[in-house]
Amino acid sequence: MKTFLEQFLILFCVQRQVAAFLSSVQHGVIEPLKMSKNSERARVEKNLEDMMGNDWREFRAKLVAKEKHDLEEENKNEESSCKEDSNNIHDEKRAKQDKIGNIFAAIFQQNHAEEEKKKYSKKVAPSIFEGNTIGGSAKDFIIPSCEDPFVSAAEIPVLMEPKVNLDKHRWAHPISHVEPGCVLVANEKLGGVFHQTVVLVIEHNESKGSTGIVINRPLSGNLSKIVSETESNVDLSLKMAFNSAKVTFGGPVMQEEYSILHGYGEVEGSKKVAPGIFVGGSEALMNEVRKGNFHPDEALFVKGHAAWVPSQLSREVSKGVWYIASCSNDLILRYAGAPLCQEDNSNDLWSDILTCMGGQYPKIAEQHTGKGDQRMMP
């Protein structure tokens, strides 16, 4: 039997595919992501998405938090039940008495239920035509709001908002599969250039390969300084507009190439990795900087990237090289101007994400926290 979370993921994927298809048919667009848009529209769309709470990753995080909470409550109840049993049942005679009492109680409840059922069945026929219970008229009849007119009764619990508190600034949880927008948190035993790194997955395809960027290796100095000292593809106008922007080591592949990570919006030339997370679009963002609509500190320039051939990343994950996690935008955009709070370890994103993931991971972070994010690269 599928878990509550698995049911949600299946339903969500189907709904997204249907929505994308209908949108393409309506607007005559086969590939909506390639449709050009101006920067102002991109920003408005991103702000609306934030206001409407359309980040499906946050909804999934709430489901995970709810399942964790329910499990904790279940364990507490089991422990409480065991303690009560050990305190109440002192000897074999007492146990037999309880058993006999339960039998009589069950018989009484069954008889009472049958009587109530008979009473109710007599009243149903006339009262149903009074209209008091028709179409959700009853005061205690509540249907959760749902945009899908074809949803079944079995699917309603999946669409209901989980009643758990989630810190939108600071959340992370492990997931079982690699997906664009997730992060790969390096195993504490991993050495080399990826030691204690956090890699944002940009693309993942088992048949074509995967790409990602390291987001927690800020280099010493701003864009203007680093570009002047190393070989790069950054032109002078971009360098001048983003002279104060931070730069991170993105990975060992094509280090002369720079990309830009931001949360501004899906401007022309950019790619939406996840809700509120975008890569690329430097030319459009440069124009927004000149207009005063975008601050250079809200962008993170990424020097190089990480890449995997088909199935390579899956093999690494299966061998425990990476912990896979979904996490909040503020954690992903920490070095791209995201706000900080008192709980954040501003100099160690690797440790922070592990701590937020719960379970065994906070202990790993505590035992292996060390140099932090800013360090000399091997």
C-alpha positions as CSV (number, residue, x, y, z in Angstrom):
1,M,0.0,0.0,0.0
2,K,1.4,3.4,-1.0
3,T,2.2,5.9,1.8
4,F,0.4,9.3,2.1
5,L,3.5,11.0,0.6
6,E,3.8,8.6,-2.4
7,Q,0.1,9.2,-3.2
8,F,0.6,12.9,-3.1
9,L,3.7,12.8,-5.4
10,I,1.8,10.6,-8.0
11,L,-1.2,12.8,-8.0
12,F,0.9,16.0,-8.2
13,C,2.9,14.8,-11.2
14,V,-0.2,13.8,-13.1
15,Q,-1.8,17.2,-12.4
16,R,1.3,19.1,-13.5
17,Q,1.5,17.2,-16.8
18,V,-2.2,17.8,-17.5
19,A,-1.8,21.5,-16.6
20,A,1.2,21.9,-18.9
21,F,-0.5,20.2,-21.8
22,L,-3.6,22.3,-21.5
23,S,-1.6,25.5,-21.3
24,S,0.4,24.5,-24.4
25,V,-2.8,23.8,-26.3
26,Q,-4.5,27.0,-25.2
27,H,-1.6,29.3,-26.1
28,G,-0.4,27.4,-29.1
29,V,3.0,26.8,-27.4
30,I,4.7,23.5,-27.6
31,E,7.6,24.4,-25.3
32,P,6.4,27.1,-22.8
33,L,9.8,27.4,-21.2
34,K,11.3,28.7,-24.4
35,M,8.8,31.5,-24.6
36,S,10.6,34.8,-24.2
37,K,9.4,37.2,-21.6
38,N,10.5,40.6,-20.3
39,S,12.1,41.0,-16.9
40,E,9.2,43.0,-15.4
41,R,6.8,40.2,-16.2
42,A,9.2,37.6,-14.9
43,R,9.5,39.4,-11.6
44,V,5.7,39.8,-11.3
45,E,5.1,36.1,-11.9
46,K,7.7,35.2,-9.3
47,N,6.1,37.5,-6.7
48,L,2.6,36.1,-7.5
49,E,3.9,32.6,-7.1
50,D,5.4,33.5,-3.7
51,M,2.1,35.2,-2.6
52,M,0.0,32.2,-3.7
53,G,2.3,29.7,-2.0
54,N,2.7,27.6,-5.2
55,D,6.0,26.0,-4.2
56,W,5.2,22.3,-4.3
57,R,8.4,21.5,-2.4
58,E,7.1,23.4,0.7
59,F,3.9,21.3,0.5
60,R,5.9,18.1,0.3
61,A,8.0,19.4,3.3
62,K,4.8,19.8,5.3
63,L,3.7,16.3,4.4
64,V,7.1,15.0,5.6
65,A,6.9,17.0,8.8
66,K,3.4,15.7,9.4
67,E,4.4,12.1,8.9
68,K,7.3,12.6,11.3
69,H,5.0,14.2,13.8
70,D,2.4,11.4,13.5
71,L,5.1,8.8,14.0
72,E,6.4,10.5,17.1
73,E,2.9,10.7,18.5
74,E,2.3,7.0,17.7
75,N,5.5,6.1,19.5
76,K,4.6,8.2,22.5
77,N,1.1,6.5,22.7
78,E,2.7,3.1,22.5
79,E,5.1,3.9,25.3
80,S,2.3,5.3,27.4
81,S,0.1,2.3,26.7
82,C,2.9,-0.1,27.8
83,K,3.4,1.8,31.0
84,E,-0.3,1.8,31.8
85,D,-0.6,-1.9,31.1
86,S,2.4,-2.7,33.4
87,N,0.9,-0.5,36.2
88,N,-2.7,-1.8,35.9
89,I,-2.2,-5.5,35.4
90,H,-0.6,-6.9,38.6
91,D,-1.5,-10.5,38.4
92,E,-3.3,-13.1,36.3
93,K,-6.6,-12.7,38.1
94,R,-6.7,-9.0,37.3
95,A,-5.9,-9.7,33.6
96,K,-8.8,-12.2,33.4
97,Q,-11.2,-9.8,34.9
98,D,-10.2,-7.1,32.4
99,K,-10.7,-9.5,29.6
100,I,-14.2,-10.5,30.7
101,G,-15.1,-6.9,31.2
102,N,-14.0,-6.0,27.7
103,I,-16.1,-8.8,26.3
104,F,-19.2,-7.5,28.0
105,A,-18.4,-4.0,27.0
106,A,-18.0,-5.0,23.3
107,I,-21.3,-6.8,23.4
108,F,-23.0,-3.8,24.9
109,Q,-21.5,-1.4,22.4
110,Q,-22.5,-3.7,19.5
111,N,-26.1,-3.8,20.7
112,H,-26.1,-0.1,21.2
113,A,-24.7,0.6,17.7
114,E,-27.4,-1.6,16.2
115,E,-30.1,0.2,18.0
116,E,-28.8,3.6,16.9
117,K,-28.5,2.3,13.3
118,K,-32.2,1.3,13.4
119,K,-33.2,4.7,14.7
120,Y,-31.2,6.5,12.1
121,S,-32.5,4.4,9.2
122,K,-36.1,5.3,10.2
123,K,-35.3,9.0,10.1
124,V,-33.3,9.1,6.9
125,A,-36.1,8.8,4.4
126,P,-38.2,11.8,5.4
127,S,-35.3,14.1,6.5
128,I,-33.4,13.8,3.2
129,F,-36.1,15.6,1.3
130,E,-36.1,18.5,3.8
131,G,-32.8,19.6,2.2
132,N,-30.9,20.0,5.5
133,T,-28.1,17.7,4.4
134,I,-28.1,18.1,0.7
135,G,-25.1,19.4,-1.2
136,G,-23.1,20.2,1.9
137,S,-25.8,22.1,3.7
138,A,-25.1,20.4,7.0
139,K,-23.1,22.5,9.4
140,D,-20.6,19.8,10.1
141,F,-20.1,19.0,6.4
142,I,-16.8,20.4,5.2
143,I,-15.3,19.9,1.8
144,P,-11.7,21.1,1.4
145,S,-11.2,23.6,-1.4
146,C,-9.9,21.9,-4.5
147,E,-9.4,23.2,-8.0
148,D,-9.7,19.7,-9.5
149,P,-13.3,19.0,-10.4
150,F,-12.5,15.3,-11.0
151,V,-10.9,14.5,-7.7
152,S,-12.1,11.4,-6.0
153,A,-12.9,10.9,-2.3
154,A,-9.8,8.9,-1.9
155,E,-7.6,11.7,-3.2
156,I,-9.1,14.5,-1.0
157,P,-6.8,13.8,2.0
158,V,-3.8,14.2,-0.4
159,L,-5.0,17.7,-1.4
160,M,-5.7,18.9,2.1
161,E,-3.2,21.3,3.6
162,P,-1.2,19.5,6.3
163,K,-1.7,21.2,9.7
164,V,2.0,21.5,10.7
165,N,4.2,24.4,11.3
166,L,7.0,24.8,8.7
167,D,9.7,27.5,9.0
168,K,9.8,28.7,5.4
169,H,13.2,30.2,5.9
170,R,14.9,27.2,7.3
171,W,13.7,23.7,6.4
172,A,15.3,20.6,4.8
173,H,14.5,16.9,4.6
174,P,16.0,13.9,2.9
175,I,14.4,12.5,-0.3
176,S,14.9,9.2,-2.0
177,H,15.7,10.4,-5.5
178,V,17.6,13.0,-7.4
179,E,15.5,15.8,-9.0
180,P,16.3,19.3,-10.4
181,G,16.3,21.8,-7.6
182,C,17.4,19.3,-4.9
183,V,20.8,19.5,-3.2
184,L,23.5,16.8,-2.9
185,V,25.1,17.1,0.5
186,A,28.5,15.5,0.6
187,N,29.0,12.5,2.8
188,E,31.3,13.3,5.7
189,K,33.8,10.8,4.4
190,L,34.1,12.4,1.0
191,G,37.4,14.1,0.3
192,G,38.9,16.2,-2.5
193,V,37.3,19.3,-4.1
194,F,33.8,18.1,-3.0
195,H,34.6,17.7,0.7
196,Q,31.6,19.0,2.7
197,T,30.1,20.6,-0.4
198,V,26.5,21.3,-1.1
199,V,25.6,20.9,-4.8
200,L,22.5,22.2,-6.4
201,V,21.2,19.9,-9.1
202,I,20.4,21.8,-12.3
203,E,19.6,19.0,-14.6
204,H,19.2,15.3,-14.1
205,N,18.5,12.6,-16.7
206,E,19.6,9.0,-16.4
207,S,20.1,8.7,-20.1
208,K,21.7,12.0,-20.7
209,G,23.6,12.7,-17.5
210,S,23.4,15.3,-14.8
211,T,24.8,18.8,-14.0
212,G,25.0,20.8,-10.8
213,I,26.8,23.7,-9.1
214,V,28.5,23.9,-5.8
215,I,26.8,26.7,-3.8
216,N,28.8,26.8,-0.5
217,R,32.4,27.5,-1.6
218,P,32.5,31.4,-1.7
219,L,35.8,32.6,-3.1
220,S,37.8,35.4,-1.5
221,G,36.9,38.7,-3.1
222,N,34.1,40.0,-5.3
223,L,33.4,39.4,-9.0
224,S,35.5,42.3,-10.2
225,K,38.6,41.0,-8.3
226,I,38.2,37.3,-9.2
227,V,37.5,37.9,-12.9
228,S,40.5,40.2,-13.2
229,E,42.8,37.6,-11.7
230,T,41.6,34.6,-13.6
231,E,40.6,33.6,-17.2
232,S,36.9,34.0,-17.7
233,N,34.0,34.5,-20.1
234,V,32.7,37.6,-18.2
235,D,32.7,40.7,-20.4
236,L,33.5,44.1,-19.1
237,S,29.9,45.4,-19.0
238,L,28.8,42.5,-16.8
239,K,31.9,42.8,-14.6
240,M,31.1,46.5,-14.0
241,A,27.4,46.0,-13.3
242,F,28.0,43.1,-10.9
243,N,31.4,44.2,-9.5
244,S,30.3,43.6,-5.8
245,A,28.6,40.3,-6.4
246,K,29.9,37.2,-4.6
247,V,31.5,34.3,-6.5
248,T,31.5,30.6,-5.6
249,F,33.6,27.7,-6.8
250,G,30.9,25.8,-8.8
251,G,32.8,22.7,-9.7
252,P,35.9,21.4,-11.5
253,V,34.3,21.4,-15.0
254,M,34.9,24.4,-17.3
255,Q,36.2,26.8,-14.7
256,E,36.6,29.6,-17.1
257,E,32.8,29.6,-17.6
258,Y,30.6,31.6,-15.2
259,S,26.9,31.2,-14.6
260,I,24.6,33.2,-12.3
261,L,22.3,31.9,-9.5
262,H,19.5,34.2,-8.3
263,G,15.9,34.4,-7.1
264,Y,14.8,37.4,-9.2
265,G,12.6,35.6,-11.7
266,E,12.5,33.6,-15.0
267,V,14.0,36.4,-17.1
268,E,15.1,35.9,-20.7
269,G,18.0,33.5,-20.9
270,S,17.4,32.0,-17.5
271,K,16.3,28.5,-16.5
272,K,13.8,27.8,-13.6
273,V,15.4,25.1,-11.6
274,A,12.7,25.1,-8.9
275,P,10.1,27.5,-7.7
276,G,12.0,30.7,-6.8
277,I,15.4,29.4,-7.9
278,F,16.8,30.4,-11.3
279,V,20.1,30.0,-13.2
280,G,21.3,32.2,-16.0
281,G,19.9,35.4,-17.6
282,S,22.8,37.6,-16.8
283,E,22.2,40.0,-19.7
284,A,18.6,40.7,-18.6
285,L,19.6,41.0,-14.9
286,M,22.4,43.5,-15.9
287,N,19.7,45.7,-17.4
288,E,17.7,45.4,-14.2
289,V,20.7,46.4,-12.1
290,R,21.1,49.5,-14.3
291,K,17.5,50.4,-13.7
292,G,17.9,49.9,-10.0
293,N,15.5,47.0,-9.8
294,F,18.0,44.4,-8.9
295,H,21.0,44.6,-6.5
296,P,24.3,42.8,-7.4
297,D,24.4,41.3,-3.9
298,E,21.3,39.2,-4.7
299,A,23.2,37.3,-7.4
300,L,25.8,34.6,-6.9
301,F,28.2,34.0,-9.8
302,V,29.3,30.4,-10.1
303,K,32.7,29.6,-11.5
304,G,32.6,26.2,-13.2
305,H,30.2,23.4,-12.6
306,A,29.9,19.7,-11.7
307,A,28.9,17.1,-14.3
308,W,28.1,13.4,-14.3
309,V,27.8,11.0,-17.3
310,P,24.6,8.9,-17.6
311,S,24.0,6.8,-14.4
312,Q,27.2,8.0,-12.7
313,L,25.3,10.1,-10.1
314,S,22.9,7.3,-9.3
315,R,25.9,5.0,-8.7
316,E,27.5,7.6,-6.4
317,V,24.2,8.0,-4.5
318,S,23.8,4.2,-4.1
319,K,27.3,4.0,-2.6
320,G,26.5,6.7,-0.1
321,V,28.7,9.5,-1.5
322,W,25.8,12.0,-1.4
323,Y,22.9,12.6,0.9
324,I,19.9,13.8,-1.2
325,A,17.8,16.6,0.3
326,S,15.1,19.1,-0.6
327,C,15.6,22.4,1.2
328,S,14.3,26.0,1.5
329,N,15.1,28.7,-1.0
330,D,16.8,30.8,1.7
331,L,19.3,27.9,2.3
332,I,20.0,27.5,-1.4
333,L,20.3,31.3,-2.0
334,R,22.4,31.9,1.2
335,Y,25.3,33.4,-0.8
336,A,22.9,35.2,-3.2
337,G,21.5,37.7,-0.7
338,A,19.0,35.5,1.2
339,P,18.2,36.7,4.8
340,L,19.8,35.1,7.8
341,C,18.4,34.4,11.2
342,Q,19.9,33.6,14.6
343,E,19.7,29.9,14.2
344,D,21.7,29.9,10.9
345,N,25.4,29.0,10.9
346,S,26.2,31.6,8.3
347,N,29.7,30.2,7.7
348,D,28.7,26.5,7.3
349,L,25.8,25.7,4.9
350,W,26.8,22.0,4.8
351,S,26.3,21.7,8.6
352,D,23.2,23.8,8.5
353,I,21.3,21.7,6.0
354,L,22.3,18.4,7.7
355,T,21.0,19.9,11.0
356,C,17.7,20.8,9.4
357,M,17.3,17.4,7.9
358,G,16.7,15.8,11.2
359,G,17.1,12.1,12.1
360,Q,20.7,10.9,12.0
361,Y,22.0,14.0,10.2
362,P,22.3,16.6,13.0
363,K,24.7,14.2,14.8
364,I,26.8,13.9,11.6
365,A,26.9,17.7,11.4
366,E,27.9,18.1,15.0
367,Q,30.7,15.4,14.8
368,H,32.2,16.6,11.6
369,T,31.8,20.3,11.5
370,G,35.1,21.9,10.7
371,K,36.5,24.4,8.3
372,G,33.2,25.9,7.2
373,D,32.3,27.1,3.7
374,Q,35.2,29.5,3.0
375,R,38.4,27.6,2.6
376,M,41.4,27.1,0.3
377,M,40.5,24.8,-2.5
378,P,42.6,21.7,-2.9
